[in-house]
């Protein structure tokens, strides 16, 4: 399965997220997808490959893929929204974006709000 690309926002510690974003360049954890009707009975782990960070490291543009080949590819389609979890703690939110999208060096408030 071909990897997708996503914009990911790390949730700040005061909102229950991590103290610091992972250092990268690779990070793997469980993801909960908005469109996954089988959650939590079926859970999927993803591999995040950091490509570009911005806004002081609070956001990243990354390649996202499942750890197993038989995962439901429809969950990583453009427009899909997901959360990254460490145990029960939600540590990031992401949106799958078209591969050809131009990623800015910094996000403005509107772009940040669209990610969540």
Backbone as a chain_set.jsonl record, in Angstrom:
{"seq": "XXXXXXXXXXXXXXXXXXXXXXXXXXXXXXXXXXXXXXXXXXXXXXXXXXXXXXXXXXXXXXXXXXXXXXXXXXXXXXXXXXXXXXXXXXXXXXXXXXXXXXXXXXXXXXXXXXXX", "coords": {"N": [[0.848, -1.178, 0.0], [0.588, 2.173, -0.873], [2.133, 4.903, 0.804], [0.476, 7.636, 2.517], [0.149, 11.232, 2.837], [0.214, 13.589, 5.499], [-0.898, 16.349, 7.521], [-0.013, 17.027, 10.756], [-0.875, 17.801, 14.066], [0.598, 18.272, 17.142], [-0.731, 17.693, 20.292], [-0.853, 20.003, 22.927], [0.704, 19.787, 26.229], [-0.911, 20.892, 28.276], [-3.405, 20.328, 27.397], [-3.597, 17.683, 27.653], [-1.797, 16.31, 26.054], [1.48, 15.292, 24.864], [4.559, 16.127, 26.646], [6.69, 16.987, 25.065], [6.961, 17.031, 21.505], [7.561, 13.992, 19.614], [10.942, 13.204, 18.708], [11.445, 12.211, 16.202], [13.122, 10.786, 13.308], [11.179, 8.918, 12.779], [8.088, 7.577, 13.956], [5.837, 5.58, 15.706], [2.558, 4.503, 16.432], [-0.743, 3.839, 17.813], [-3.601, 4.617, 15.863], [-6.672, 6.412, 15.733], [-9.274, 6.605, 13.571], [-11.614, 8.918, 12.241], [-13.544, 7.895, 10.475], [-13.628, 5.197, 10.986], [-15.548, 2.585, 11.522], [-15.255, 0.367, 13.068], [-13.805, 0.826, 15.334], [-13.563, 0.665, 18.868], [-12.936, -1.99, 18.537], [-11.402, -2.977, 16.481], [-8.179, -1.96, 15.907], [-5.676, 0.133, 14.493], [-2.234, 0.423, 13.846], [0.045, 3.004, 13.005], [2.772, 4.183, 10.99], [4.721, 6.96, 11.193], [6.514, 9.1, 9.231], [8.563, 11.66, 9.546], [8.695, 14.608, 7.619], [8.78, 17.384, 7.451], [8.854, 19.928, 9.829], [7.072, 22.544, 11.522], [5.987, 25.771, 12.829], [7.282, 26.014, 15.375], [7.733, 23.295, 15.864], [5.306, 22.236, 16.599], [3.654, 21.308, 14.668], [3.69, 18.921, 12.015], [4.547, 17.842, 8.723], [4.059, 14.844, 7.209], [4.833, 11.518, 6.058], [2.536, 8.914, 6.076], [1.757, 5.639, 6.97], [0.299, 2.358, 7.264], [1.221, -0.186, 9.649], [0.826, -2.762, 8.861], [0.129, -4.683, 5.92], [-2.501, -5.449, 5.291], [-4.298, -3.593, 6.266], [-7.163, -1.363, 6.305], [-7.215, 0.462, 3.473], [-8.833, 2.616, 2.788], [-9.015, 4.238, 5.009], [-6.877, 5.941, 4.97], [-7.295, 7.876, 3.022], [-7.324, 10.941, 1.093], [-8.379, 13.692, 2.988], [-9.192, 12.243, 5.178], [-9.483, 12.116, 8.703], [-7.702, 11.815, 11.761], [-6.641, 10.622, 15.01], [-3.749, 10.377, 17.051], [-2.701, 8.039, 19.395], [-1.388, 7.362, 22.635], [-1.487, 4.826, 24.565], [-4.391, 5.462, 26.31], [-4.278, 8.104, 25.976], [-4.676, 10.938, 24.004], [-2.5, 12.236, 21.688], [-1.989, 13.604, 19.357], [-3.447, 15.168, 16.422], [-4.509, 14.605, 13.101], [-4.697, 15.197, 9.526], [-5.223, 13.747, 6.414], [-3.652, 14.736, 3.486], [-3.541, 15.874, 0.015], [-0.875, 14.538, -1.921], [0.452, 16.273, -3.613], [0.197, 18.763, -2.468], [1.378, 21.967, -1.506], [3.436, 22.571, 1.112], [3.52, 24.987, 3.612], [6.107, 27.005, 5.218], [5.409, 27.92, 7.668], [2.342, 27.808, 9.524], [-0.646, 29.686, 9.186], [-3.168, 31.177, 11.377], [-5.72, 30.348, 10.392], [-5.134, 28.081, 8.795], [-4.062, 26.445, 10.797], [-6.353, 26.075, 12.383], [-7.912, 24.537, 10.684], [-6.701, 22.059, 10.735], [-7.111, 21.262, 13.313]], "CA": [[0.0, 0.0, 0.0], [1.354, 3.416, -0.984], [1.923, 5.803, 1.95], [-0.24, 8.895, 2.347], [0.784, 12.357, 3.51], [-0.703, 14.223, 6.444], [-0.499, 17.425, 8.422], [-0.264, 16.532, 12.108], [-0.677, 18.777, 15.152], [0.814, 17.662, 18.457], [-1.587, 18.297, 21.317], [-0.002, 20.51, 24.007], [0.546, 19.078, 27.505], [-2.017, 21.438, 29.074], [-4.636, 19.738, 26.868], [-3.482, 16.235, 27.829], [-0.841, 15.729, 25.112], [2.862, 15.033, 25.279], [5.365, 17.276, 27.083], [7.418, 17.396, 23.868], [6.696, 16.162, 20.35], [8.632, 13.03, 19.391], [12.07, 13.768, 17.975], [11.461, 11.718, 14.824], [12.332, 10.986, 12.109], [10.111, 7.925, 12.701], [7.264, 7.455, 15.156], [4.755, 4.632, 15.458], [1.595, 4.398, 17.518], [-2.104, 3.501, 17.396], [-4.379, 5.739, 15.336], [-8.136, 6.281, 15.683], [-9.758, 7.35, 12.416], [-13.011, 9.345, 12.353], [-14.42, 7.063, 9.641], [-13.467, 3.777, 11.303], [-16.753, 2.074, 12.203], [-14.906, -0.791, 13.893], [-13.083, 1.275, 16.54], [-12.225, 0.237, 19.275], [-12.794, -3.447, 18.414], [-10.253, -3.128, 15.598], [-7.323, -0.782, 15.996], [-4.593, 0.092, 13.513], [-1.031, 1.197, 14.15], [0.599, 3.712, 11.857], [4.155, 4.626, 11.014], [4.814, 8.364, 10.796], [7.864, 9.464, 8.798], [8.611, 13.118, 9.544], [9.318, 15.226, 6.452], [8.981, 18.819, 7.67], [8.137, 20.45, 10.999], [6.918, 23.99, 11.492], [5.345, 26.397, 13.992], [8.06, 25.615, 16.554], [7.652, 21.852, 16.069], [3.968, 21.814, 17.02], [3.022, 20.699, 13.5], [4.589, 18.275, 11.07], [4.075, 17.253, 7.48], [4.666, 13.527, 7.319], [4.345, 10.361, 5.32], [1.823, 8.049, 7.021], [1.395, 4.326, 6.43], [-0.035, 1.362, 8.27], [2.296, -1.13, 9.924], [0.52, -4.037, 8.211], [-0.368, -4.507, 4.556], [-3.935, -5.718, 5.126], [-5.111, -2.549, 6.908], [-8.129, -0.762, 5.365], [-6.609, 1.599, 2.771], [-9.765, 3.747, 2.737], [-8.837, 5.11, 6.17], [-5.814, 6.904, 4.689], [-7.618, 8.654, 1.822], [-7.283, 12.402, 1.259], [-9.499, 14.213, 3.767], [-9.391, 11.46, 6.4], [-8.995, 12.722, 9.947], [-7.331, 10.791, 12.736], [-5.946, 10.991, 16.238], [-2.7, 9.461, 17.453], [-2.895, 7.704, 20.797], [-0.393, 6.652, 23.429], [-2.428, 4.274, 25.531], [-5.683, 6.146, 26.156], [-4.007, 9.54, 25.847], [-4.636, 11.507, 22.655], [-1.305, 13.067, 21.654], [-1.927, 14.393, 18.121], [-4.55, 15.092, 15.466], [-3.975, 14.75, 11.76], [-5.558, 15.181, 8.35], [-4.538, 13.295, 5.208], [-3.69, 15.783, 2.461], [-3.012, 15.424, -1.273], [0.591, 14.496, -1.974], [0.975, 17.407, -4.373], [-0.031, 20.013, -1.756], [2.578, 22.7, -1.119], [3.416, 22.779, 2.564], [4.199, 26.243, 3.956], [7.113, 26.918, 6.281], [4.662, 28.212, 8.894], [0.901, 27.83, 9.317], [-1.346, 30.837, 9.733], [-4.225, 30.715, 12.284], [-6.787, 29.623, 9.68], [-4.611, 26.749, 8.455], [-3.962, 25.698, 12.057], [-7.699, 25.721, 12.813], [-8.431, 23.496, 9.812], [-6.132, 20.781, 11.163], [-7.818, 20.905, 14.544]], "C": [[0.891, 1.238, 0.0], [1.086, 4.309, 0.233], [1.131, 7.047, 1.553], [0.575, 9.994, 3.016], [-0.251, 13.058, 4.387], [-0.054, 15.423, 7.111], [-0.93, 16.978, 9.813], [0.043, 17.636, 13.105], [-0.505, 18.02, 16.454], [-0.011, 18.417, 19.489], [-0.694, 18.755, 22.475], [-0.288, 19.805, 25.331], [-0.622, 19.595, 28.352], [-3.384, 20.956, 28.578], [-4.556, 18.208, 26.905], [-2.5, 15.55, 26.905], [0.527, 15.501, 25.732], [3.535, 16.304, 25.782], [6.129, 17.865, 25.9], [7.013, 16.499, 22.712], [7.827, 15.144, 20.211], [9.726, 13.642, 18.517], [12.087, 13.344, 16.515], [12.83, 11.138, 14.496], [11.216, 9.961, 11.925], [9.384, 7.849, 14.027], [6.133, 6.501, 14.811], [3.863, 4.544, 16.682], [0.242, 3.995, 16.942], [-2.811, 4.766, 16.929], [-5.866, 5.406, 15.415], [-8.619, 7.193, 14.564], [-11.23, 7.697, 12.604], [-13.951, 8.409, 11.622], [-14.333, 5.571, 9.945], [-14.636, 3.294, 12.152], [-16.438, 0.946, 13.179], [-14.124, -0.436, 15.153], [-13.983, 1.113, 17.741], [-11.998, -1.279, 19.133], [-11.675, -3.838, 17.46], [-9.472, -1.835, 15.681], [-6.146, -0.969, 15.043], [-3.436, 0.956, 13.967], [-0.49, 1.802, 12.873], [2.072, 4.017, 12.092], [4.173, 6.035, 10.442], [6.274, 8.643, 10.452], [7.897, 10.984, 8.623], [9.308, 13.623, 8.278], [9.644, 16.691, 6.696], [8.212, 19.216, 8.928], [8.086, 21.965, 10.905], [6.134, 24.448, 12.702], [5.967, 25.852, 15.281], [7.915, 24.128, 16.878], [6.293, 21.346, 16.495], [3.201, 21.127, 15.901], [4.089, 20.002, 12.676], [3.818, 17.892, 9.81], [4.797, 15.918, 7.414], [4.064, 12.528, 6.35], [3.728, 9.423, 6.355], [1.474, 6.743, 6.315], [1.015, 3.402, 7.582], [1.148, 0.432, 8.479], [2.059, -2.482, 9.253], [-0.111, -3.78, 6.848], [-1.874, -4.678, 4.414], [-4.839, -4.732, 5.859], [-6.043, -1.927, 5.866], [-7.599, 0.528, 4.743], [-7.518, 2.827, 2.755], [-9.604, 4.701, 3.922], [-7.755, 6.164, 5.95], [-6.043, 7.655, 3.378], [-7.556, 10.149, 2.139], [-8.556, 12.87, 1.96], [-9.758, 13.446, 5.048], [-8.776, 12.182, 7.59], [-8.739, 11.617, 10.949], [-6.697, 11.421, 13.967], [-4.865, 9.953, 16.474], [-2.801, 9.275, 18.957], [-1.654, 7.046, 21.382], [-1.163, 6.114, 24.619], [-3.782, 4.91, 25.283], [-5.517, 7.648, 25.92], [-3.901, 9.94, 24.379], [-3.472, 12.485, 22.6], [-1.2, 13.928, 20.399], [-3.199, 14.201, 17.316], [-3.971, 15.313, 14.088], [-5.049, 14.702, 10.692], [-4.723, 14.734, 7.155], [-4.749, 14.338, 4.119], [-3.176, 15.226, 1.135], [-1.487, 15.511, -1.288], [1.178, 15.728, -2.653], [0.774, 18.753, -3.671], [1.315, 20.656, -1.399], [2.475, 23.03, 0.365], [4.17, 24.064, 2.891], [5.261, 26.014, 5.034], [6.512, 27.213, 7.651], [3.178, 28.182, 8.548], [0.312, 29.101, 9.896], [-2.497, 30.324, 10.62], [-5.35, 29.947, 11.595], [-6.334, 28.213, 9.331], [-4.494, 25.878, 9.703], [-5.339, 25.219, 12.518], [-8.267, 24.587, 11.958], [-7.898, 22.109, 10.183], [-6.799, 20.322, 12.446], [-7.037, 21.078, 15.77]], "O": [[1.836, 1.332, 0.784], [-0.064, 4.455, 0.649], [1.127, 7.45, 0.389], [1.572, 9.718, 3.683], [-1.435, 13.111, 4.054], [1.167, 15.501, 7.246], [-2.082, 16.596, 10.019], [1.067, 18.314, 13.016], [-1.36, 17.218, 16.83], [0.019, 19.646, 19.54], [0.135, 17.982, 22.955], [-1.385, 19.286, 25.538], [-1.255, 18.818, 29.068], [-4.396, 21.149, 29.251], [-5.354, 17.525, 26.264], [-2.369, 14.327, 26.954], [0.698, 15.517, 26.951], [3.152, 17.412, 25.408], [6.208, 19.084, 25.746], [6.747, 15.315, 22.92], [8.946, 15.411, 20.649], [9.45, 14.503, 17.682], [12.672, 14.029, 15.676], [13.648, 11.018, 15.408], [10.391, 10.104, 11.022], [9.979, 8.03, 15.089], [5.537, 6.604, 13.739], [4.339, 4.514, 17.817], [0.099, 3.829, 15.731], [-2.649, 5.839, 17.511], [-6.27, 4.265, 15.193], [-8.403, 8.405, 14.602], [-12.009, 6.867, 13.073], [-15.055, 8.151, 12.103], [-14.915, 4.764, 9.22], [-14.701, 3.563, 13.351], [-17.266, 0.607, 14.025], [-13.816, -1.317, 15.955], [-15.165, 1.431, 17.607], [-10.966, -1.787, 19.57], [-11.069, -4.899, 17.607], [-10.031, -0.747, 15.543], [-5.684, -2.088, 14.818], [-3.631, 2.084, 14.419], [-0.555, 1.199, 11.802], [2.544, 4.096, 13.226], [3.694, 6.269, 9.332], [7.162, 8.447, 11.281], [7.33, 11.522, 7.672], [10.374, 13.13, 7.908], [10.658, 17.193, 6.212], [7.039, 18.871, 9.071], [8.947, 22.592, 10.287], [5.673, 23.636, 13.504], [5.281, 25.311, 16.148], [7.97, 23.744, 18.046], [6.129, 20.149, 16.732], [2.21, 20.442, 16.153], [5.242, 20.431, 12.638], [2.61, 17.655, 9.838], [6.02, 15.867, 7.55], [2.933, 12.681, 5.889], [4.332, 9.166, 7.396], [0.957, 6.749, 5.198], [1.375, 3.647, 8.734], [1.985, 0.278, 7.59], [2.997, -3.264, 9.094], [-0.8, -2.779, 6.65], [-2.47, -4.105, 3.502], [-6.023, -5.008, 6.052], [-5.745, -1.962, 4.672], [-7.539, 1.563, 5.406], [-7.03, 3.956, 2.714], [-10.018, 5.857, 3.84], [-7.715, 7.168, 6.66], [-5.084, 8.026, 2.7], [-7.712, 10.566, 3.286], [-9.664, 12.495, 1.577], [-10.471, 13.936, 5.924], [-7.702, 12.776, 7.496], [-9.454, 10.616, 10.991], [-6.28, 12.58, 13.963], [-5.04, 8.782, 16.139], [-2.967, 10.241, 19.702], [-0.964, 6.278, 20.713], [-1.458, 6.844, 25.565], [-4.271, 4.898, 24.154], [-6.491, 8.366, 25.694], [-3.135, 9.354, 23.615], [-3.437, 13.453, 23.36], [-0.417, 14.877, 20.366], [-3.929, 13.225, 17.489], [-3.05, 16.112, 13.916], [-6.161, 14.229, 10.924], [-3.645, 15.275, 6.909], [-5.873, 14.768, 3.861], [-2.461, 14.224, 1.119], [-0.896, 16.44, -0.737], [2.272, 16.172, -2.306], [1.144, 19.788, -4.225], [2.267, 19.965, -1.037], [1.533, 23.689, 0.804], [5.326, 24.222, 2.498], [5.301, 24.963, 5.674], [7.055, 26.796, 8.674], [2.793, 28.49, 7.42], [0.717, 29.547, 10.969], [-2.772, 29.124, 10.605], [-5.878, 28.991, 12.162], [-7.072, 27.252, 9.549], [-4.801, 24.686, 9.654], [-5.48, 24.09, 12.989], [-9.028, 23.761, 12.462], [-8.574, 21.104, 9.965], [-7.024, 19.128, 12.643], [-7.535, 20.807, 16.862]]}, "num_chains": 1, "name": "protein.A"}
